[in-house]
Amino acid sequence: ILLLQKQTSAPGEMALIILNKDIFNHQQIIIPDLTRIFDGNKPIYDVSPEYRLDWVNLNFEYNLRPGQIIVLYQK
């Protein structure tokens, strides 16, 4: 699993990109507290190209599909 954090010059705007580099197997990701990455006072949105989550739990656990990319965004 590859994690990339991207921040813009705009204050408070950021994204976390989660990539399952394994194109053959599922991989589980566990991030116990997304507030260590994002501002806990603003909502976090899933803007992934596929399989978007309706709601992002701050205790983030997900079983990534092979080759799946998740993009979490906060503005």
Backbone hydrogen bonds in HBPLUS format (Angstrom, degrees):
<---DONOR---> <-ACCEPTOR-->    atom                        ^
c    i                          cat <-CA-CA->   ^        H-A-AA   ^      H-
h    n   atom  resd res      DA  || num        DHA   H-A  angle D-A-AA Bond
n    s   type  num  typ     dist DA aas  dist angle  dist       angle   num
A0002-LEU N   A0019-LEU O   2.85 MM  17  5.09 160.7  1.89 148.0 154.4     1
A0019-LEU N   A0002-LEU O   2.89 MM  17  5.09 161.5  1.92 152.4 157.7     2
A0004-LEU N   A0017-ILE O   2.89 MM  13  5.02 155.2  1.95 144.9 151.9     3
A0017-ILE N   A0004-LEU O   2.75 MM  13  5.02 169.7  1.76 156.4 159.5     4
A0006-LYS N   A0015-ALA O   2.85 MM   9  5.13 169.3  1.86 153.5 155.9     5
A0015-ALA N   A0006-LYS O   2.79 MM   9  5.13 152.1  1.86 150.6 158.5     6
A0008-THR N   A0013-GLU O   3.28 MM   5  5.96 165.8  2.31 153.8 153.5     7
A0013-GLU N   A0010-ALA O   3.34 MM   3  5.82 168.6  2.36 132.8 133.0     8
A0014-MET N   A0074-GLN O   2.94 MM  60  5.50 157.1  1.99 153.1 160.1     9
A0074-GLN N   A0014-MET O   2.94 MM  60  5.50 156.9  1.99 165.0 164.9    10
A0016-LEU N   A0072-LEU O   2.80 MM  56  5.12 153.7  1.87 145.8 153.8    11
A0072-LEU N   A0016-LEU O   2.90 MM  56  5.12 169.1  1.91 153.6 154.0    12
A0018-ILE N   A0070-ILE O   2.79 MM  52  5.01 168.0  1.81 156.0 159.6    13
A0070-ILE N   A0018-ILE O   2.78 MM  52  5.01 159.3  1.82 148.3 155.4    14
A0020-ASN N   A0068-GLN O   2.93 MM  48  5.42 166.9  1.95 161.0 165.3    15
A0067-GLY N   A0022-ASP O   3.02 MM  45  5.77 135.5  2.23 133.2 131.9    16
A0027-GLN N   A0064-LEU O   3.13 MM  37  5.18 148.5  2.23 131.9 141.4    17
A0064-LEU N   A0027-GLN O   2.68 MM  37  5.18 140.8  1.83 165.9 157.5    18
A0029-ILE N   A0062-TYR O   2.85 MM  33  5.42 166.0  1.87 163.9 168.5    19
A0062-TYR N   A0029-ILE O   2.99 MM  33  5.42 156.1  2.05 153.0 158.6    20
A0031-ILE N   A0060-PHE O   2.75 MM  29  5.06 168.1  1.76 157.1 161.3    21
A0060-PHE N   A0031-ILE O   2.92 MM  29  5.06 126.6  2.21 164.9 151.9    22
A0036-ARG N   A0033-ASP O   3.13 MM   3  5.96 169.3  2.14 122.0 125.3    23
A0034-LEU N   A0058-LEU O   2.83 MM  24  4.95 161.9  1.86 142.8 149.1    24
A0037-ILE N   A0034-LEU O   2.94 MM   3  5.35 155.4  2.00 110.4 118.4    25
A0038-PHE N   A0034-LEU O   2.77 MM   4  5.94 174.3  1.77 162.7 164.4    26
A0042-LYS N   A0039-ASP O   3.42 MM   3  5.95 174.2  2.42 117.8 119.3    27
A0045-TYR N   A0073-TYR O   2.78 MM  28  5.11 174.3  1.78 157.8 158.8    28
A0073-TYR N   A0045-TYR O   2.71 MM  28  5.11 160.9  1.74 152.6 159.4    29
A0047-VAL N   A0071-VAL O   2.82 MM  24  5.44 159.1  1.86 164.4 169.5    30
A0068-GLN N   A0065-ARG O   3.03 MM   3  5.18 164.3  2.05 132.6 130.9    31
